[in-house]
Amino acid sequence: MPITRPADVPHPLASPAVGAELQQGLLATHAHVSPKFLYDALGSKLFEAICELPEYYPTRTEAAIVARYGAEIARAIGPGATLIDLGAGNCAKAAALFPLLHPAQYVAVDISYDFLHEAIGRLQQRFPHIEMTGLGLDFSQQLVLPAVVRPERRVFFYPGSSIGNFTPDEALAFLQRVRAASDEAGGLLIGIDLVKDTALLDAAYDDALGVTAAFNLNLLRHVNRLLGSDFAVPQWRHLGYYNAQEQRVEMHLEAREALTVRWPGGARQFAKREAIHTENSYKYRLPQALGLLEQAGFGTVHAWTDPDQWFALIYARPLAR
């Protein structure tokens, strides 16, 4: 079966708009860079390593939910779907569902296309009977799928609590775009991280081995390639912590000393300990999560959680228009 990147889909970061977006964020009063820029080929590999860390509970907790309730998930969704994996990464989470869901088509979508292409190539060898398509897309602002994606029974898969990278308003807008791209025979299978003990959250985003720090710092190398900037990684350090008031984990890169970063056509001076905000990861209470889905036009069919109520996996069907 083909692994394709349609000719009419440009590389998601091969655009003049990317440079403008990066400059706008770096020159803002409180400098920030979108978390999508964490995911170049190396960043994707580092995140894969993060998922294996003992501190990083979301991956194993979500996997345990699938292992425990897989039969129920399969009954809720049914076979023969067009499974659209948003932020697919190494495709491992979707692959765990294949024996349960028996999808007619698997569409892996990720901003890091080179990493995705390698992953889907390996996956095709294991499941040669499933039609597979890899799409290098930035779906954070719009969700327009090419004609190669089947329109029937689209089931969007958004695991790992990635919805938390959006602010609540942004999350609602994103989910509304997913609803607009769905048919009423399909649905959304989404992982949502729940509010829990602050110490657990702090450790998950600032691990003892420093893998999360390397993941965050690698963003600077990626920005250098995209913008032509001269960030020097040793001049920065990683910060990751839970902000209880905002109900989110925050990641920042803090300047170790006063410095200036330059790029063609621009520059920014940073004071010592001034930071660049690189990621939010909002945590939800289950009623909040269900309410957000309902606002976006989904009706909840099932919600599964682990015994500790750390994480929820929810399957929601589009409400009739």
ROBA-5932 format. One record per residue (C-alpha): residue number from 1; x negated, y, z. Coordinates in steps of 0.05 Angstrom, whole numbers, plus 5000, padded with zeros to 4 digits. Layout:
<pts>
+-----+------+------+------+
: seq :   xx :   yy :   zz :
+-----+------+------+------+
: NUM :    X :    Y :    Z :
...
+-----+------+------+------+
</pts>
This chain:
<pts>
+-----+------+------+------+
: seq :   xx :   yy :   zz :
+-----+------+------+------+
:   1 : 5000 : 5000 : 5000 :
:   2 : 4974 : 5070 : 4985 :
:   3 : 4942 : 5117 : 5035 :
:   4 : 4955 : 5185 : 5005 :
:   5 : 4943 : 5258 : 5016 :
:   6 : 4991 : 5291 : 4966 :
:   7 : 4958 : 5339 : 4918 :
:   8 : 5008 : 5393 : 4936 :
:   9 : 4989 : 5391 : 5010 :
:  10 : 4927 : 5435 : 5022 :
:  11 : 4878 : 5422 : 5078 :
:  12 : 4913 : 5451 : 5140 :
:  13 : 4853 : 5494 : 5158 :
:  14 : 4831 : 5513 : 5088 :
:  15 : 4867 : 5579 : 5088 :
:  16 : 4849 : 5653 : 5096 :
:  17 : 4904 : 5656 : 5147 :
:  18 : 4863 : 5612 : 5193 :
:  19 : 4808 : 5664 : 5198 :
:  20 : 4859 : 5718 : 5211 :
:  21 : 4892 : 5676 : 5266 :
:  22 : 4825 : 5662 : 5300 :
:  23 : 4804 : 5735 : 5298 :
:  24 : 4871 : 5758 : 5325 :
:  25 : 4865 : 5710 : 5384 :
:  26 : 4793 : 5727 : 5399 :
:  27 : 4806 : 5802 : 5397 :
:  28 : 4868 : 5799 : 5440 :
:  29 : 4866 : 5832 : 5509 :
:  30 : 4863 : 5761 : 5539 :
:  31 : 4825 : 5721 : 5487 :
:  32 : 4857 : 5656 : 5465 :
:  33 : 4850 : 5602 : 5412 :
:  34 : 4905 : 5554 : 5393 :
:  35 : 4895 : 5483 : 5419 :
:  36 : 4902 : 5456 : 5348 :
:  37 : 4829 : 5478 : 5338 :
:  38 : 4807 : 5427 : 5389 :
:  39 : 4818 : 5373 : 5337 :
:  40 : 4764 : 5370 : 5285 :
:  41 : 4734 : 5300 : 5272 :
:  42 : 4690 : 5302 : 5334 :
:  43 : 4745 : 5333 : 5377 :
:  44 : 4792 : 5276 : 5357 :
:  45 : 4739 : 5225 : 5377 :
:  46 : 4728 : 5260 : 5444 :
:  47 : 4803 : 5260 : 5457 :
:  48 : 4804 : 5186 : 5441 :
:  49 : 4751 : 5178 : 5496 :
:  50 : 4792 : 5221 : 5545 :
:  51 : 4850 : 5173 : 5537 :
:  52 : 4806 : 5117 : 5565 :
:  53 : 4786 : 5156 : 5628 :
:  54 : 4813 : 5133 : 5696 :
:  55 : 4834 : 5204 : 5712 :
:  56 : 4876 : 5212 : 5649 :
:  57 : 4941 : 5178 : 5668 :
:  58 : 4987 : 5198 : 5610 :
:  59 : 4962 : 5148 : 5559 :
:  60 : 4963 : 5087 : 5604 :
:  61 : 5028 : 5107 : 5637 :
:  62 : 5063 : 5117 : 5570 :
:  63 : 5035 : 5051 : 5545 :
:  64 : 5061 : 5016 : 5608 :
:  65 : 5131 : 5044 : 5594 :
:  66 : 5128 : 5017 : 5523 :
:  67 : 5104 : 4949 : 5548 :
:  68 : 5159 : 4945 : 5600 :
:  69 : 5217 : 4973 : 5559 :
:  70 : 5195 : 4956 : 5488 :
:  71 : 5255 : 4912 : 5474 :
:  72 : 5303 : 4967 : 5496 :
:  73 : 5266 : 5018 : 5454 :
:  74 : 5271 : 4973 : 5394 :
:  75 : 5346 : 4962 : 5403 :
:  76 : 5358 : 5037 : 5410 :
:  77 : 5319 : 5054 : 5346 :
:  78 : 5331 : 4993 : 5303 :
:  79 : 5288 : 4965 : 5247 :
:  80 : 5273 : 4995 : 5179 :
:  81 : 5260 : 5067 : 5200 :
:  82 : 5215 : 5118 : 5168 :
:  83 : 5168 : 5127 : 5227 :
:  84 : 5135 : 5196 : 5226 :
:  85 : 5078 : 5201 : 5276 :
:  86 : 5064 : 5274 : 5293 :
:  87 : 4993 : 5285 : 5317 :
:  88 : 4976 : 5213 : 5301 :
:  89 : 4903 : 5215 : 5319 :
:  90 : 4876 : 5143 : 5317 :
:  91 : 4947 : 5117 : 5305 :
:  92 : 4941 : 5068 : 5363 :
:  93 : 5006 : 5088 : 5398 :
:  94 : 5047 : 5079 : 5335 :
:  95 : 5012 : 5013 : 5320 :
:  96 : 5036 : 4986 : 5387 :
:  97 : 5108 : 4999 : 5363 :
:  98 : 5102 : 4964 : 5295 :
:  99 : 5117 : 4894 : 5321 :
: 100 : 5178 : 4923 : 5357 :
: 101 : 5206 : 4971 : 5305 :
: 102 : 5186 : 4939 : 5239 :
: 103 : 5187 : 5007 : 5203 :
: 104 : 5198 : 5010 : 5128 :
: 105 : 5147 : 5067 : 5122 :
: 106 : 5096 : 5096 : 5169 :
: 107 : 5076 : 5169 : 5159 :
: 108 : 5016 : 5191 : 5201 :
: 109 : 5010 : 5267 : 5208 :
: 110 : 4949 : 5301 : 5238 :
: 111 : 4910 : 5365 : 5230 :
: 112 : 4844 : 5326 : 5229 :
: 113 : 4854 : 5290 : 5163 :
: 114 : 4785 : 5258 : 5157 :
: 115 : 4793 : 5224 : 5225 :
: 116 : 4864 : 5205 : 5207 :
: 117 : 4843 : 5174 : 5141 :
: 118 : 4794 : 5128 : 5175 :
: 119 : 4845 : 5107 : 5227 :
: 120 : 4901 : 5093 : 5177 :
: 121 : 4853 : 5054 : 5133 :
: 122 : 4838 : 5007 : 5191 :
: 123 : 4912 : 5002 : 5208 :
: 124 : 4931 : 4984 : 5137 :
: 125 : 4887 : 4922 : 5142 :
: 126 : 4925 : 4898 : 5203 :
: 127 : 4995 : 4913 : 5175 :
: 128 : 4990 : 4907 : 5099 :
: 129 : 5065 : 4897 : 5092 :
: 130 : 5081 : 4968 : 5118 :
: 131 : 5079 : 5026 : 5069 :
: 132 : 5032 : 5078 : 5099 :
: 133 : 5019 : 5151 : 5083 :
: 134 : 4970 : 5198 : 5117 :
: 135 : 4984 : 5273 : 5116 :
: 136 : 4935 : 5327 : 5137 :
: 137 : 4984 : 5379 : 5161 :
: 138 : 4987 : 5434 : 5214 :
: 139 : 5059 : 5424 : 5238 :
: 140 : 5054 : 5473 : 5296 :
: 141 : 5086 : 5530 : 5256 :
: 142 : 5127 : 5494 : 5203 :
: 143 : 5149 : 5423 : 5187 :
: 144 : 5157 : 5414 : 5113 :
: 145 : 5146 : 5342 : 5090 :
: 146 : 5128 : 5324 : 5018 :
: 147 : 5171 : 5280 : 4974 :
: 148 : 5127 : 5220 : 4989 :
: 149 : 5162 : 5215 : 5057 :
: 150 : 5227 : 5177 : 5053 :
: 151 : 5288 : 5218 : 5073 :
: 152 : 5326 : 5159 : 5102 :
: 153 : 5327 : 5142 : 5176 :
: 154 : 5270 : 5188 : 5196 :
: 155 : 5247 : 5173 : 5267 :
: 156 : 5197 : 5225 : 5291 :
: 157 : 5147 : 5199 : 5341 :
: 158 : 5114 : 5252 : 5386 :
: 159 : 5079 : 5216 : 5442 :
: 160 : 5029 : 5235 : 5495 :
: 161 : 5064 : 5297 : 5522 :
: 162 : 5038 : 5339 : 5465 :
: 163 : 5102 : 5379 : 5469 :
: 164 : 5070 : 5410 : 5531 :
: 165 : 5021 : 5448 : 5488 :
: 166 : 5078 : 5494 : 5468 :
: 167 : 5109 : 5546 : 5514 :
: 168 : 5182 : 5528 : 5530 :
: 169 : 5207 : 5577 : 5477 :
: 170 : 5157 : 5550 : 5426 :
: 171 : 5176 : 5479 : 5444 :
: 172 : 5249 : 5494 : 5431 :
: 173 : 5233 : 5524 : 5363 :
: 174 : 5189 : 5464 : 5346 :
: 175 : 5243 : 5414 : 5366 :
: 176 : 5294 : 5453 : 5325 :
: 177 : 5248 : 5444 : 5265 :
: 178 : 5244 : 5370 : 5278 :
: 179 : 5320 : 5368 : 5282 :
: 180 : 5325 : 5404 : 5215 :
: 181 : 5279 : 5352 : 5183 :
: 182 : 5319 : 5294 : 5213 :
: 183 : 5378 : 5256 : 5186 :
: 184 : 5434 : 5234 : 5232 :
: 185 : 5414 : 5161 : 5225 :
: 186 : 5345 : 5177 : 5252 :
: 187 : 5319 : 5208 : 5316 :
: 188 : 5261 : 5230 : 5359 :
: 189 : 5219 : 5187 : 5406 :
: 190 : 5181 : 5235 : 5449 :
: 191 : 5134 : 5230 : 5509 :
: 192 : 5141 : 5283 : 5562 :
: 193 : 5095 : 5292 : 5622 :
: 194 : 5131 : 5304 : 5688 :
: 195 : 5114 : 5349 : 5747 :
: 196 : 5070 : 5314 : 5798 :
: 197 : 5016 : 5323 : 5851 :
: 198 : 4968 : 5380 : 5835 :
: 199 : 4906 : 5339 : 5850 :
: 200 : 4926 : 5286 : 5798 :
: 201 : 4936 : 5340 : 5746 :
: 202 : 4871 : 5376 : 5762 :
: 203 : 4831 : 5312 : 5756 :
: 204 : 4864 : 5292 : 5691 :
: 205 : 4840 : 5356 : 5657 :
: 206 : 4772 : 5362 : 5690 :
: 207 : 4744 : 5291 : 5695 :
: 208 : 4682 : 5271 : 5732 :
: 209 : 4644 : 5249 : 5670 :
: 210 : 4655 : 5315 : 5635 :
: 211 : 4688 : 5286 : 5573 :
: 212 : 4744 : 5338 : 5576 :
: 213 : 4692 : 5393 : 5584 :
: 214 : 4657 : 5368 : 5521 :
: 215 : 4724 : 5365 : 5484 :
: 216 : 4740 : 5437 : 5503 :
: 217 : 4669 : 5463 : 5488 :
: 218 : 4670 : 5429 : 5420 :
: 219 : 4724 : 5479 : 5400 :
: 220 : 4670 : 5532 : 5397 :
: 221 : 4631 : 5492 : 5345 :
: 222 : 4695 : 5484 : 5305 :
: 223 : 4710 : 5558 : 5308 :
: 224 : 4638 : 5573 : 5285 :
: 225 : 4649 : 5530 : 5223 :
: 226 : 4717 : 5561 : 5207 :
: 227 : 4702 : 5634 : 5223 :
: 228 : 4627 : 5638 : 5213 :
: 229 : 4619 : 5660 : 5286 :
: 230 : 4558 : 5650 : 5330 :
: 231 : 4585 : 5620 : 5394 :
: 232 : 4529 : 5587 : 5433 :
: 233 : 4558 : 5528 : 5472 :
: 234 : 4509 : 5531 : 5531 :
: 235 : 4535 : 5601 : 5547 :
: 236 : 4604 : 5574 : 5565 :
: 237 : 4635 : 5527 : 5615 :
: 238 : 4700 : 5489 : 5618 :
: 239 : 4757 : 5504 : 5666 :
: 240 : 4818 : 5460 : 5674 :
: 241 : 4870 : 5466 : 5729 :
: 242 : 4944 : 5464 : 5745 :
: 243 : 4981 : 5531 : 5750 :
: 244 : 5040 : 5513 : 5794 :
: 245 : 5076 : 5579 : 5784 :
: 246 : 5077 : 5570 : 5709 :
: 247 : 5087 : 5494 : 5715 :
: 248 : 5029 : 5480 : 5667 :
: 249 : 4957 : 5456 : 5665 :
: 250 : 4912 : 5509 : 5634 :
: 251 : 4845 : 5499 : 5599 :
: 252 : 4797 : 5557 : 5590 :
: 253 : 4726 : 5569 : 5567 :
: 254 : 4690 : 5617 : 5614 :
: 255 : 4629 : 5658 : 5596 :
: 256 : 4570 : 5642 : 5641 :
: 257 : 4540 : 5710 : 5628 :
: 258 : 4556 : 5776 : 5592 :
: 259 : 4550 : 5763 : 5518 :
: 260 : 4572 : 5784 : 5448 :
: 261 : 4601 : 5737 : 5396 :
: 262 : 4597 : 5759 : 5323 :
: 263 : 4629 : 5736 : 5259 :
: 264 : 4633 : 5766 : 5189 :
: 265 : 4673 : 5830 : 5196 :
: 266 : 4681 : 5828 : 5271 :
: 267 : 4653 : 5818 : 5341 :
: 268 : 4677 : 5811 : 5414 :
: 269 : 4640 : 5827 : 5478 :
: 270 : 4654 : 5782 : 5537 :
: 271 : 4639 : 5800 : 5608 :
: 272 : 4610 : 5747 : 5655 :
: 273 : 4666 : 5699 : 5676 :
: 274 : 4713 : 5727 : 5623 :
: 275 : 4750 : 5668 : 5592 :
: 276 : 4782 : 5644 : 5527 :
: 277 : 4848 : 5609 : 5539 :
: 278 : 4846 : 5545 : 5496 :
: 279 : 4905 : 5502 : 5518 :
: 280 : 4968 : 5497 : 5560 :
: 281 : 5000 : 5432 : 5579 :
: 282 : 5069 : 5445 : 5608 :
: 283 : 5098 : 5394 : 5655 :
: 284 : 5174 : 5384 : 5660 :
: 285 : 5224 : 5357 : 5708 :
: 286 : 5267 : 5305 : 5674 :
: 287 : 5332 : 5347 : 5674 :
: 288 : 5292 : 5405 : 5643 :
: 289 : 5266 : 5359 : 5588 :
: 290 : 5335 : 5332 : 5572 :
: 291 : 5364 : 5402 : 5571 :
: 292 : 5310 : 5425 : 5522 :
: 293 : 5327 : 5368 : 5474 :
: 294 : 5401 : 5384 : 5478 :
: 295 : 5388 : 5458 : 5463 :
: 296 : 5349 : 5436 : 5402 :
: 297 : 5407 : 5395 : 5375 :
: 298 : 5392 : 5326 : 5402 :
: 299 : 5434 : 5280 : 5444 :
: 300 : 5396 : 5235 : 5491 :
: 301 : 5406 : 5162 : 5478 :
: 302 : 5355 : 5134 : 5528 :
: 303 : 5303 : 5159 : 5577 :
: 304 : 5252 : 5112 : 5607 :
: 305 : 5203 : 5129 : 5662 :
: 306 : 5148 : 5093 : 5702 :
: 307 : 5161 : 5073 : 5775 :
: 308 : 5123 : 5135 : 5800 :
: 309 : 5163 : 5183 : 5756 :
: 310 : 5099 : 5210 : 5727 :
: 311 : 5120 : 5207 : 5654 :
: 312 : 5182 : 5199 : 5611 :
: 313 : 5192 : 5169 : 5542 :
: 314 : 5257 : 5193 : 5512 :
: 315 : 5294 : 5172 : 5449 :
: 316 : 5343 : 5225 : 5425 :
: 317 : 5390 : 5224 : 5366 :
: 318 : 5410 : 5286 : 5327 :
: 319 : 5477 : 5315 : 5347 :
: 320 : 5527 : 5320 : 5289 :
: 321 : 5525 : 5389 : 5258 :
+-----+------+------+------+
</pts>
